Amino acid sequence: MDSPFSADQRRFLPWSEYRKLEQEIGEESLIGKSDLSSDKVNSRIRELIGFEKRYGIVFLGERKWLELLCTVNTPRNYALWVLYQLNTLFDMGLTESAGDLEGDWWYGYTENLAPIWRPPELADAWIQVDDIDLVLPGGETGVDDEALCVAFRILHNLAYYLHNVPHQDSRPVTLDKITVEPETGYWFVDVISEYGSVWSVEFFGNEVRHTG
């Protein structure tokens, strides 16, 4: 599949520079906006292309979403576009399961890491990735829209987030599961060592909050 995270287009930037540019690009984002007129959409596409060419930075799949808006009957809701991307990415799409958590949760799993952006400059992260196991809040009618957008951002920036986690041991650990909490801004990464020990890393937005 064509990577929704633009894995082949992006260039590595140091985290501080990346975050600064991401915030600058996001100021004029049409994600979550109601005015999606042709003029607005085309202007935003040109702006995003300019950033991509100049810096090699791609903003959360926004250009892919907007370009589809111009050509086919694509959902005007960004979260629905994300849902389609994740259902394509994961082996069985996002599926509802009670699992071992209270409430309604949706799961996705894949061992296909080709669509995920993983630059060599960030390959020395303490947390290594063999597969993606994602847990999202939702209900009987589907995954929560906000959680979908958070999940896309996590996967889009996953290489940075994992690289930013301080090493807790001399030996690397393996990503076990990513869980997005409902309506809090928090999300968690469970990791497992070669001996079977499990750690949990807590994030709030883009920042690591707790490891242990």
N, C-alpha and C positions, 0 to 999 in steps of 0.2 A: 504494500500500500504506500501511497505518497504520504510522507510523514506530516501529520498535522502540526508537529513541533518544528518543522523546517530544519531537520537534522543536517541536511546537506548544504544549507545556505548560510548558516550562522557562523560567525567567527568568534573566537575566544576573546573576551575582555576581562580584565580584573574585576572582581566583585564590586568594589566601590564605584568604579566607572560604569559598570553595567547597571547598577541600581540608580545612579544619577540619571543616566540616559533613559532608563525604563520609566522613571518618574516624570521626566520631561515629555516623553512620548505619550504617556498616559493622560496628560492634562487635556488633550483634545480628542480622547478616545470616544468612539460612538457606541462602545459596549454599554448596554443599559440605557441608551438614549432612545427617545421616541421619534425624534426627527431624523428619518433615514431617507431624505429626499435624494434624488439623483445627484444634485450639485454637492450636497454634503458628503455623500458616499464617495464620489469621484475625487473630490478634493482631499479627503482623508486617505484614499488609496495612494494618491500621488505623494502625500506627506510620508506615509509609511515606506514607500519605495525609496524615497530619498534617504531615510535613516538606514535602510537595509544596505543601500549601495555605499553610503559613506562610512558606516560603522560596522556593518555585518550583524546588526541587532534586529531581531524579529519580535514584534509585540503580541504575544499571546494568541497567535493565530488570527488576529483581527483582519489582516488583509485577505487571507484565504476566505474568511466568512463574508467579507464585503464584496469580494469579486464574484462569489457565487450568487450573492443577492442581485448582482447586475445581469446574470446570465440565465439562471434557472429559478424555479420556485423553491428557494431555500427558506427555511424558517427565519423570520425576521428577529426572533428571539435568539440571542447569542447562546444562551444556555441550551436551547434545543439543538443548535449546531454542535455544541460541545458533546451533548449526549450521543449524537450520531457518530462523532469521531471516536468516542470511547467504546461505543458498541461495536465499532469496526476494529478497534485496537485489541480488545480483549477477546480471548478464544471463544467464549460463549456470550459475549456482550456483558452488560451489567445485569446480574440476576438477583432477585430477592431471596433472602435466606435469613432465618431466625438466628442461626449461628449460636455463639456463646455470649452475645451481647443483648441487653434489654432493649426493647423497642424495635422499630423497623429499620433494617440495614440492607444495603445493596452491595454486591461484591463483583469484582472483576479480576481476572487473572490472565497473565500471558508470560511466556518465556521468550517471546519475540521482542528483542530489545532494539532492533534495527531502527524503528521510528523514534527512539529516545535519543536526544542530543547528548553525546558523551565525549567531549573534547579530550584529547590526550593530556592537555595541561592540567586537568582535574582528575586524572586517573589514579593518583596516589591517595585518594580519600580513604579514611579508616573504614568506612562502610562501603563494601563492594556489592555489586548488583548482579544477580543471576536470573532474576525474574521479577515481575511486578505483581503484587497482591494488594489490591486496593479495597478499602471498606468505606462506604459513604452512607450518611443518614438519608432517610426518605420515608415513604409511607406506602400505602396500598396502591396509590396511583403512579408511583415512580420515585426517582431520586430527587431530593431537594435541589432546586435551581441554584441556590447560592453555593451549595456543596459541590455541584458540578463545576462551577467556575473556579472554585478553590482547587479542586482536583486537577483541572487543566493547568492552572498556574504551577502547582506542585510538580507535575510531570514535565512541564515546559522548562522549569528551572531546577529540576531534580539534581543534576550534576553539581550545581553550585551549593544547594542546600546540604547535600551529603558531605561535600568537601569542607564546608564550614563547621562541621561537627568536630570538636576536639578529640584527638586520639585518647582513648581510655586504656589502651593496652598496646603492647608492642606488635601484636598480631592483628591483622584485619578481621573484621566481622562481616557477616552477610546480611543484607536487607531481608527481613522476614515479612513485614506487613506495614502498610501505610493506612492510618485511620484518620478521617476528618471528623471532628466533633461538630455537632449541630449548633449553629448560631453563636459560636463563642469566639471564633478566630483562631482557636487552637487546633493543632493537628499533631499526630504522633507517628513516630517511626519505631517499630520494633526490630531489633537486630539480634542475631544469634551467632555465638562463637563456634569454633570448631569442636568445642567440648560440650556444646548444647546449652551453655549459659545464655540467658536472655537479658538484654538491656532495653530500656525504652527512652527515646529521645523526644522531648517535648519542644514544639515550635509554636510561636505565636506570630502569625503572618509570615514574614520573611526571616525572622530571627530565631536562633536557638535559645530556648529558655532554661532547659534543664536536661541533664544527662545522668542516667543512673538506673 
